[in-house]
Amino acid sequence: MVLGFPSNDFGNQEPGTNEQIAEFCSANYGVQFPMFAKVKVKGGGKIPFFQALTEGREGKAAGGEIGWNFEKFVIGRDGYLAARFRTREDPKSEPVVEAIRTALAAR
């Protein structure tokens, strides 16, 4: 499942309300996946979900602060970060699709 987490942490790109952001994403990008309320994803006040995604875990995908909007995180069946892709990686690219396939195949 794809989940969207709007954030205004990147150059004030998301100044609107949650409703305005959802409408913009739907109208301009055809977003049909669930969109959460706007959250902090980096720095002070980062929500616990993104704290866990960016802290890293030995033997798992690299942690570290989110660099810019549209980073992609693949969560494994174990609930931990399985793969991470930076902003410029197309979500339909082979590396992203393969990471999703691998995570789905894991038992």
VMD Tcl script that builds the backbone (N, CA, C; Angstrom):
set m [mol new atoms 321]
animate dup $m
set s [atomselect $m all]
$s set {name element resname resid chain x y z} {
  {N N MET 1 A 0.845 -1.162 0.000}
  {CA C MET 1 A 0.000 0.000 0.000}
  {C C MET 1 A 0.895 1.231 0.000}
  {N N VAL 2 A 0.530 2.209 -0.777}
  {CA C VAL 2 A 1.239 3.480 -0.809}
  {C C VAL 2 A 0.524 4.443 0.125}
  {N N LEU 3 A 1.302 5.172 0.908}
  {CA C LEU 3 A 0.760 6.168 1.824}
  {C C LEU 3 A 1.483 7.480 1.596}
  {N N GLY 4 A 0.755 8.583 1.613}
  {CA C GLY 4 A 1.347 9.904 1.421}
  {C C GLY 4 A 1.345 10.703 2.712}
  {N N PHE 5 A 2.485 11.325 3.013}
  {CA C PHE 5 A 2.621 12.147 4.207}
  {C C PHE 5 A 3.094 13.540 3.796}
  {N N PRO 6 A 2.180 14.470 3.578}
  {CA C PRO 6 A 2.596 15.829 3.222}
  {C C PRO 6 A 3.401 16.467 4.358}
  {N N SER 7 A 4.346 17.290 3.972}
  {CA C SER 7 A 5.164 18.002 4.952}
  {C C SER 7 A 5.550 19.358 4.384}
  {N N ASN 8 A 5.606 20.331 5.253}
  {CA C ASN 8 A 6.025 21.665 4.839}
  {C C ASN 8 A 7.485 21.907 5.232}
  {N N ASP 9 A 8.221 20.825 5.438}
  {CA C ASP 9 A 9.611 20.912 5.886}
  {C C ASP 9 A 10.601 21.232 4.767}
  {N N PHE 10 A 10.151 21.360 3.554}
  {CA C PHE 10 A 11.056 21.512 2.415}
  {C C PHE 10 A 10.719 22.779 1.631}
  {N N GLY 11 A 11.289 23.881 2.044}
  {CA C GLY 11 A 11.130 25.135 1.319}
  {C C GLY 11 A 9.700 25.654 1.266}
  {N N ASN 12 A 8.905 25.360 2.277}
  {CA C ASN 12 A 7.511 25.828 2.328}
  {C C ASN 12 A 6.701 25.388 1.119}
  {N N GLN 13 A 6.926 24.182 0.633}
  {CA C GLN 13 A 6.210 23.688 -0.542}
  {C C GLN 13 A 4.792 23.230 -0.244}
  {N N GLU 14 A 4.455 23.024 1.026}
  {CA C GLU 14 A 3.122 22.546 1.400}
  {C C GLU 14 A 2.482 23.468 2.432}
  {N N PRO 15 A 2.257 24.742 2.081}
  {CA C PRO 15 A 1.706 25.664 3.073}
  {C C PRO 15 A 0.193 25.515 3.279}
  {N N GLY 16 A -0.489 24.818 2.399}
  {CA C GLY 16 A -1.952 24.726 2.449}
  {C C GLY 16 A -2.471 23.851 3.572}
  {N N THR 17 A -3.800 23.806 3.654}
  {CA C THR 17 A -4.462 22.928 4.610}
  {C C THR 17 A -4.380 21.493 4.105}
  {N N ASN 18 A -4.710 20.558 4.971}
  {CA C ASN 18 A -4.725 19.152 4.569}
  {C C ASN 18 A -5.657 18.930 3.390}
  {N N GLU 19 A -6.803 19.577 3.411}
  {CA C GLU 19 A -7.779 19.434 2.322}
  {C C GLU 19 A -7.229 20.004 1.019}
  {N N GLN 20 A -6.588 21.166 1.078}
  {CA C GLN 20 A -6.008 21.777 -0.123}
  {C C GLN 20 A -4.897 20.895 -0.701}
  {N N ILE 21 A -4.085 20.334 0.156}
  {CA C ILE 21 A -2.994 19.470 -0.296}
  {C C ILE 21 A -3.559 18.219 -0.969}
  {N N ALA 22 A -4.552 17.588 -0.348}
  {CA C ALA 22 A -5.154 16.386 -0.926}
  {C C ALA 22 A -5.777 16.689 -2.280}
  {N N GLU 23 A -6.463 17.808 -2.401}
  {CA C GLU 23 A -7.092 18.193 -3.668}
  {C C GLU 23 A -6.030 18.455 -4.731}
  {N N PHE 24 A -4.963 19.164 -4.379}
  {CA C PHE 24 A -3.882 19.454 -5.312}
  {C C PHE 24 A -3.238 18.164 -5.819}
  {N N CYS 25 A -2.947 17.245 -4.904}
  {CA C CYS 25 A -2.311 15.984 -5.287}
  {C C CYS 25 A -3.221 15.150 -6.186}
  {N N SER 26 A -4.490 15.156 -5.894}
  {CA C SER 26 A -5.452 14.409 -6.709}
  {C C SER 26 A -5.592 15.031 -8.091}
  {N N ALA 27 A -5.779 16.343 -8.137}
  {CA C ALA 27 A -6.004 17.040 -9.408}
  {C C ALA 27 A -4.767 17.071 -10.296}
  {N N ASN 28 A -3.594 17.253 -9.708}
  {CA C ASN 28 A -2.376 17.423 -10.506}
  {C C ASN 28 A -1.574 16.154 -10.733}
  {N N TYR 29 A -1.710 15.181 -9.835}
  {CA C TYR 29 A -0.900 13.971 -9.935}
  {C C TYR 29 A -1.722 12.694 -9.959}
  {N N GLY 30 A -3.044 12.814 -9.881}
  {CA C GLY 30 A -3.897 11.640 -9.918}
  {C C GLY 30 A -3.740 10.739 -8.699}
  {N N VAL 31 A -3.309 11.307 -7.579}
  {CA C VAL 31 A -3.089 10.534 -6.358}
  {C C VAL 31 A -4.403 9.911 -5.902}
  {N N GLN 32 A -4.370 8.599 -5.712}
  {CA C GLN 32 A -5.543 7.874 -5.235}
  {C C GLN 32 A -5.242 7.117 -3.944}
  {N N PHE 33 A -4.006 7.172 -3.475}
  {CA C PHE 33 A -3.649 6.482 -2.243}
  {C C PHE 33 A -3.964 7.378 -1.041}
  {N N PRO 34 A -4.028 6.796 0.154}
  {CA C PRO 34 A -4.345 7.578 1.346}
  {C C PRO 34 A -3.308 8.675 1.600}
  {N N MET 35 A -3.815 9.858 1.902}
  {CA C MET 35 A -2.976 10.997 2.265}
  {C C MET 35 A -3.234 11.320 3.732}
  {N N PHE 36 A -2.181 11.376 4.507}
  {CA C PHE 36 A -2.284 11.704 5.918}
  {C C PHE 36 A -2.285 13.219 6.101}
  {N N ALA 37 A -2.540 13.655 7.317}
  {CA C ALA 37 A -2.436 15.071 7.643}
  {C C ALA 37 A -0.973 15.493 7.532}
  {N N LYS 38 A -0.761 16.761 7.297}
  {CA C LYS 38 A 0.592 17.311 7.186}
  {C C LYS 38 A 1.357 17.055 8.485}
  {N N VAL 39 A 2.606 16.586 8.347}
  {CA C VAL 39 A 3.425 16.229 9.507}
  {C C VAL 39 A 4.843 16.765 9.366}
  {N N LYS 40 A 5.579 16.741 10.467}
  {CA C LYS 40 A 7.011 17.048 10.461}
  {C C LYS 40 A 7.757 15.749 10.184}
  {N N VAL 41 A 8.640 15.762 9.183}
  {CA C VAL 41 A 9.383 14.555 8.820}
  {C C VAL 41 A 10.891 14.693 9.028}
  {N N LYS 42 A 11.325 15.878 9.441}
  {CA C LYS 42 A 12.755 16.076 9.689}
  {C C LYS 42 A 12.942 17.130 10.767}
  {N N GLY 43 A 14.113 17.101 11.379}
  {CA C GLY 43 A 14.444 18.087 12.397}
  {C C GLY 43 A 13.630 17.929 13.668}
  {N N GLY 44 A 13.604 18.990 14.460}
  {CA C GLY 44 A 12.856 18.988 15.714}
  {C C GLY 44 A 11.367 18.819 15.454}
  {N N GLY 45 A 10.728 18.019 16.261}
  {CA C GLY 45 A 9.297 17.794 16.112}
  {C C GLY 45 A 8.932 16.706 15.121}
  {N N LYS 46 A 9.940 16.011 14.589}
  {CA C LYS 46 A 9.686 14.918 13.650}
  {C C LYS 46 A 8.790 13.883 14.330}
  {N N ILE 47 A 7.755 13.403 13.622}
  {CA C ILE 47 A 6.850 12.428 14.219}
  {C C ILE 47 A 7.571 11.091 14.406}
  {N N PRO 48 A 7.148 10.286 15.386}
  {CA C PRO 48 A 7.826 9.020 15.675}
  {C C PRO 48 A 7.966 8.083 14.470}
  {N N PHE 49 A 6.976 8.057 13.590}
  {CA C PHE 49 A 7.056 7.198 12.403}
  {C C PHE 49 A 8.294 7.528 11.581}
  {N N PHE 50 A 8.545 8.813 11.350}
  {CA C PHE 50 A 9.711 9.202 10.556}
  {C C PHE 50 A 10.999 9.149 11.375}
  {N N GLN 51 A 10.908 9.240 12.693}
  {CA C GLN 51 A 12.091 9.001 13.521}
  {C C GLN 51 A 12.569 7.569 13.300}
  {N N ALA 52 A 11.631 6.629 13.326}
  {CA C ALA 52 A 11.981 5.218 13.132}
  {C C ALA 52 A 12.534 4.972 11.730}
  {N N LEU 53 A 11.937 5.588 10.724}
  {CA C LEU 53 A 12.398 5.371 9.345}
  {C C LEU 53 A 13.787 5.932 9.098}
  {N N THR 54 A 14.143 6.998 9.769}
  {CA C THR 54 A 15.405 7.663 9.470}
  {C C THR 54 A 16.525 7.330 10.446}
  {N N GLU 55 A 16.255 6.564 11.506}
  {CA C GLU 55 A 17.312 6.262 12.472}
  {C C GLU 55 A 18.229 5.150 12.006}
  {N N GLY 56 A 17.783 4.342 11.036}
  {CA C GLY 56 A 18.617 3.244 10.556}
  {C C GLY 56 A 18.584 2.072 11.524}
  {N N ARG 57 A 19.024 0.943 11.042}
  {CA C ARG 57 A 19.051 -0.280 11.848}
  {C C ARG 57 A 20.115 -1.176 11.254}
  {N N GLU 58 A 20.967 -1.695 12.073}
  {CA C GLU 58 A 22.071 -2.525 11.584}
  {C C GLU 58 A 21.550 -3.634 10.682}
  {N N GLY 59 A 22.168 -3.768 9.508}
  {CA C GLY 59 A 21.789 -4.817 8.571}
  {C C GLY 59 A 20.583 -4.468 7.721}
  {N N LYS 60 A 20.032 -3.291 7.916}
  {CA C LYS 60 A 18.848 -2.884 7.145}
  {C C LYS 60 A 19.205 -1.658 6.305}
  {N N ALA 61 A 18.187 -1.129 5.628}
  {CA C ALA 61 A 18.397 0.027 4.754}
  {C C ALA 61 A 18.940 1.218 5.547}
  {N N ALA 62 A 19.667 2.072 4.852}
  {CA C ALA 62 A 20.323 3.223 5.474}
  {C C ALA 62 A 19.317 4.220 6.030}
  {N N GLY 63 A 19.649 4.732 7.180}
  {CA C GLY 63 A 18.861 5.788 7.787}
  {C C GLY 63 A 19.389 7.137 7.355}
  {N N GLY 64 A 19.182 8.124 8.183}
  {CA C GLY 64 A 19.650 9.480 7.903}
  {C C GLY 64 A 18.491 10.402 7.569}
  {N N GLU 65 A 18.725 11.668 7.795}
  {CA C GLU 65 A 17.697 12.693 7.582}
  {C C GLU 65 A 17.171 12.677 6.155}
  {N N ILE 66 A 15.907 12.983 5.996}
  {CA C ILE 66 A 15.292 13.095 4.673}
  {C C ILE 66 A 15.844 14.348 4.004}
  {N N GLY 67 A 16.306 14.196 2.768}
  {CA C GLY 67 A 16.927 15.309 2.068}
  {C C GLY 67 A 15.943 16.273 1.431}
  {N N TRP 68 A 14.861 15.734 0.857}
  {CA C TRP 68 A 13.900 16.588 0.143}
  {C C TRP 68 A 12.598 15.817 -0.023}
  {N N ASN 69 A 11.584 16.508 -0.489}
  {CA C ASN 69 A 10.273 15.887 -0.726}
  {C C ASN 69 A 10.366 14.652 -1.608}
  {N N PHE 70 A 9.392 13.798 -1.487}
  {CA C PHE 70 A 9.180 12.636 -2.353}
  {C C PHE 70 A 10.213 11.525 -2.187}
  {N N GLU 71 A 10.817 11.442 -1.001}
  {CA C GLU 71 A 11.614 10.250 -0.727}
  {C C GLU 71 A 10.647 9.095 -0.549}
  {N N LYS 72 A 11.115 7.900 -0.900}
  {CA C LYS 72 A 10.273 6.714 -0.846}
  {C C LYS 72 A 10.878 5.710 0.113}
  {N N PHE 73 A 10.032 5.125 0.959}
  {CA C PHE 73 A 10.457 4.142 1.940}
  {C C PHE 73 A 9.639 2.879 1.721}
  {N N VAL 74 A 10.308 1.739 1.675}
  {CA C VAL 74 A 9.625 0.451 1.579}
  {C C VAL 74 A 9.747 -0.197 2.958}
  {N N ILE 75 A 8.595 -0.526 3.532}
  {CA C ILE 75 A 8.552 -1.145 4.851}
  {C C ILE 75 A 8.331 -2.639 4.656}
  {N N GLY 76 A 9.176 -3.447 5.285}
  {CA C GLY 76 A 9.062 -4.895 5.170}
  {C C GLY 76 A 7.958 -5.458 6.042}
  {N N ARG 77 A 7.692 -6.731 5.860}
  {CA C ARG 77 A 6.672 -7.418 6.662}
  {C C ARG 77 A 7.013 -7.401 8.148}
  {N N ASP 78 A 8.294 -7.233 8.466}
  {CA C ASP 78 A 8.705 -7.183 9.866}
  {C C ASP 78 A 8.489 -5.813 10.485}
  {N N GLY 79 A 8.002 -4.866 9.680}
  {CA C GLY 79 A 7.723 -3.526 10.185}
  {C C GLY 79 A 8.903 -2.585 10.156}
  {N N TYR 80 A 10.027 -3.048 9.625}
  {CA C TYR 80 A 11.223 -2.218 9.556}
  {C C TYR 80 A 11.508 -1.777 8.125}
  {N N LEU 81 A 12.314 -0.749 8.017}
  {CA C LEU 81 A 12.701 -0.209 6.726}
  {C C LEU 81 A 13.449 -1.268 5.913}
  {N N ALA 82 A 12.930 -1.583 4.723}
  {CA C ALA 82 A 13.546 -2.581 3.847}
  {C C ALA 82 A 14.344 -1.930 2.728}
  {N N ALA 83 A 13.905 -0.744 2.289}
  {CA C ALA 83 A 14.600 -0.032 1.211}
  {C C ALA 83 A 14.204 1.432 1.277}
  {N N ARG 84 A 15.085 2.244 0.741}
  {CA C ARG 84 A 14.843 3.691 0.741}
  {C C ARG 84 A 15.353 4.265 -0.568}
  {N N PHE 85 A 14.566 5.162 -1.124}
  {CA C PHE 85 A 14.917 5.781 -2.398}
  {C C PHE 85 A 14.774 7.286 -2.280}
  {N N ARG 86 A 15.755 7.978 -2.770}
  {CA C ARG 86 A 15.772 9.436 -2.678}
  {C C ARG 86 A 14.794 10.058 -3.666}
  {N N THR 87 A 14.676 11.348 -3.588}
  {CA C THR 87 A 13.687 12.131 -4.331}
  {C C THR 87 A 13.688 11.847 -5.826}
  {N N ARG 88 A 14.841 11.812 -6.437}
  {CA C ARG 88 A 14.910 11.709 -7.903}
  {C C ARG 88 A 14.563 10.329 -8.453}
  {N N GLU 89 A 14.502 9.324 -7.608}
  {CA C GLU 89 A 14.171 7.971 -8.071}
  {C C GLU 89 A 12.678 7.901 -8.389}
  {N N ASP 90 A 12.358 7.543 -9.621}
  {CA C ASP 90 A 10.958 7.418 -10.041}
  {C C ASP 90 A 10.309 6.272 -9.265}
  {N N PRO 91 A 9.119 6.494 -8.705}
  {CA C PRO 91 A 8.482 5.435 -7.927}
  {C C PRO 91 A 8.136 4.190 -8.742}
  {N N LYS 92 A 8.128 4.308 -10.071}
  {CA C LYS 92 A 7.842 3.155 -10.926}
  {C C LYS 92 A 9.113 2.559 -11.524}
  {N N SER 93 A 10.273 3.038 -11.079}
  {CA C SER 93 A 11.542 2.532 -11.606}
  {C C SER 93 A 11.749 1.083 -11.181}
  {N N GLU 94 A 12.594 0.380 -11.916}
  {CA C GLU 94 A 12.863 -1.027 -11.626}
  {C C GLU 94 A 13.417 -1.232 -10.221}
  {N N PRO 95 A 14.358 -0.401 -9.736}
  {CA C PRO 95 A 14.851 -0.625 -8.373}
  {C C PRO 95 A 13.744 -0.520 -7.311}
  {N N VAL 96 A 12.835 0.418 -7.462}
  {CA C VAL 96 A 11.742 0.568 -6.493}
  {C C VAL 96 A 10.797 -0.624 -6.592}
  {N N VAL 97 A 10.413 -0.976 -7.804}
  {CA C VAL 97 A 9.502 -2.101 -8.009}
  {C C VAL 97 A 10.122 -3.387 -7.474}
  {N N GLU 98 A 11.406 -3.598 -7.726}
  {CA C GLU 98 A 12.083 -4.800 -7.244}
  {C C GLU 98 A 12.140 -4.832 -5.720}
  {N N ALA 99 A 12.378 -3.689 -5.090}
  {CA C ALA 99 A 12.397 -3.632 -3.625}
  {C C ALA 99 A 11.031 -3.987 -3.047}
  {N N ILE 100 A 9.983 -3.550 -3.697}
  {CA C ILE 100 A 8.627 -3.880 -3.253}
  {C C ILE 100 A 8.369 -5.369 -3.432}
  {N N ARG 101 A 8.751 -5.916 -4.586}
  {CA C ARG 101 A 8.581 -7.349 -4.818}
  {C C ARG 101 A 9.327 -8.174 -3.767}
  {N N THR 102 A 10.548 -7.780 -3.488}
  {CA C THR 102 A 11.352 -8.498 -2.509}
  {C C THR 102 A 10.707 -8.429 -1.126}
  {N N ALA 103 A 10.223 -7.262 -0.742}
  {CA C ALA 103 A 9.573 -7.117 0.566}
  {C C ALA 103 A 8.302 -7.950 0.649}
  {N N LEU 104 A 7.548 -7.997 -0.439}
  {CA C LEU 104 A 6.313 -8.807 -0.453}
  {C C LEU 104 A 6.604 -10.301 -0.408}
  {N N ALA 105 A 7.717 -10.714 -0.994}
  {CA C ALA 105 A 8.061 -12.132 -1.045}
  {C C ALA 105 A 8.626 -12.660 0.272}
  {N N ALA 106 A 9.137 -11.753 1.104}
  {CA C ALA 106 A 9.739 -12.168 2.383}
  {C C ALA 106 A 8.672 -12.726 3.318}
  {N N ARG 107 A 9.050 -13.731 4.040}
  {CA C ARG 107 A 8.107 -14.367 5.000}
  {C C ARG 107 A 8.597 -14.199 6.390}
}
mol reanalyze $m
mol bondsrecalc $m
mol representation Tube
mol addrep $m
